[in-house]
Amino acid sequence: MKYFNHKIIGIAMICITVMACTDEYNCNLQVEKPEEVANSEYLASFDLLKSYITRDAGSPFKLTANMSSTDFLKKDIAYSTILSNFDGIDVGGSFTPISSLKEDNSYDFGGMQLLSDAIKGTDITLYGGTLCSNQGQRTAYYNELIQPIIIPFVPEKGKTVICDFENDEIGTVYGMTGGSQAVVENDPDGKSGKALHVGTDDNKAAYSHPKFNVKLPEGRKLGDYVNLTIDMRIVNQDGLWGAGMRVFINGQEFNVGTNAQGIGCNSNSWNRGAVISLNSATAPGFILPESLKSLTEFELAVGSASGGAQYFLDNIVMNYEVSATGVTKIDFEKDELGKEYPMTNGNSSVVENDPQGQSGKVLHVGSSGNLASYTYPKFKIKLQESRTLGDYTGLSLDMFLIDGKGGWGSGMRVVINGQEFNCGQGPFNFGCEANKWGRGKIYITFLKEGETAGGGKIAIPNSMKDLTEIELAVGSGSGEWHAYIDNINLHWKADDTIIEKTPEEKKDIFTEEMNKWIGGIVNAGGESVKVWNIVGEPLDKTIDANTFNWGEYLGEVEYARTAVKQARDTAKVDLNLFVSNTFNQSDEMGQKADELIALVKSWEADDVTRIDGYNILLHAVYSKDATSQKANEEMISELFGKLAQTDKLIRVSDLSMMVEDAEGKFIQTGKLTDDERSAAANYMAFIMKEYRKTIASDKQYGISISSITETNTGDKICPWTSKYNRNGMYEGIVEGLK
């Protein structure tokens, strides 16, 4: 390449001046032009870029440049520069699914339509953008489209009337927790039939409360109930304040946190439907302990804790709200005494009578002479009909630690189908004691996969959630465990119904979404846009918020075939469809080309899909390190050589040039020396000539420049300055085109 030397021109001009003034030593005539002016005049001597193109017969070669659609439509200096020097424009970055999105989630194709109309009747070739890519997608919106249908579970609700006294005879007496009396009488207001009169004028109830024997309906247990409601009428002010309202269950006292006035009572008038919560510490209410939740029969007492109370009670009701819970139970009652259950690691477990004579038959694990060491009894369990392991929320059991053996250990273990889980705490941590039954003490919570286990919890893997039959083992992870166990309960709870979309449904959804973009943008391009990148950046492994893997839902090969079909079916003209991928100078270009070529072959293996060519976004770098630069040039030659062998159209686009120093750092254009610019221009010429030499003439679809103007703070060297003056890269492109 001829890249003129400013110093030589300057010396020549000085010589001419000296010769012209030999007789006049005080000659002050300025004849040497400033270097910048000389440079500009030299570059101005070149013709327009496209005039240097050698257009062989049958060659589709076009010289183009990137330009935004808005800049082109302005028709200012950038527009005139393009028209004068190039055959067309690339507007790929102007139209993407994200940039074209409207608020209603539809696409605005108006910009492409305007551009298409603007070039009608001109010689400008318009290169459309990318039709399908995993990058730059509306990923959040797409993910919303395949969210499962969730049908919220509707809890079963109802009430159990404990006492309304209507079936009692007048004068019926109810027991009290202390002194005084509770007698059925007529409502003193004469409105609601019968009621229970607690205390009298002469014998007030002193911290004494009426008692009721409760047997819950079949299938209900105390833990199903969420609150207790009562009608209460305070006589005068007897018990209106006192120490507060109380509830007793089997003698266990609960303070509801407020007095009768706090639940809405006043003197000598009925307060109907006062609510006392059974699962809230906020007054009026208390937290029902786990140890009482399984009760189906119990003694209930309720009233005002006062030294001098007198009141009427009526309509004592408990309200339940259950979300379809249940238990799969092992209690040994149907087993013969002496039946043995296998253990996970040897030793014995035998069905015996409860040594305390309280709970029928139990399982004796280990013996005094042969303590169980990290071994647990095993049970074959068929889960509740229509339930899977994923519906189960936990496991509970009663344990009697003989002499405390195994109370600490390394944590209670649950073994499901041979896979062992450690809940992270031993029986003593759950509240069990030596030589006593720990009834309802041990409850191991089941978590979902990925949730944090430990502290009495285990995480059930997703691979097990659909099981309907399991082999279960449970026990204390101890080298010296000796115990009785009973009432092993697996607890289940029906959750919301989740209906996942099938793979076929997801494929249909995303095929339609793909067509909304491809069909819409191709239609907007009309007859003006005949070239598209059908698949963009298929080798890009970036995963970010805008990454969407079409192949995951449409098929790793089928997604590209679908995109090709949609584009060709939509177009009103024959299209040239390219597969497009970025090649950086730092890439192993030959290997990357092999991957891209193999990918295209897999798409075309159906003998129907046709990819017309490769669009290589080439980001070149001139290295000041001679060894690195030689390797750069060899990679360019290798890249074009591999592409030439495909016998497809080859296009180089987004062609850019930067300079890096010997340490591999990019040099800003404003700091480049003339020699560095000259070397970069030479490398640009080399790339373009290598393309023209290697690729068959009829397969040379063209070269597109990344940017026509450069900035002093940028890294890209461009053919024009920011003020549209030519620079050295202009000459490099000229040489490359010749």
Summary of the structure (lengths in Angstrom):
residues: 738
radius of gyration: 43.6
end to end distance: 10.6
largest distance: 149.7
contacts: 2375
relative contact order: 0.11
helix: 27%
strand: 32%
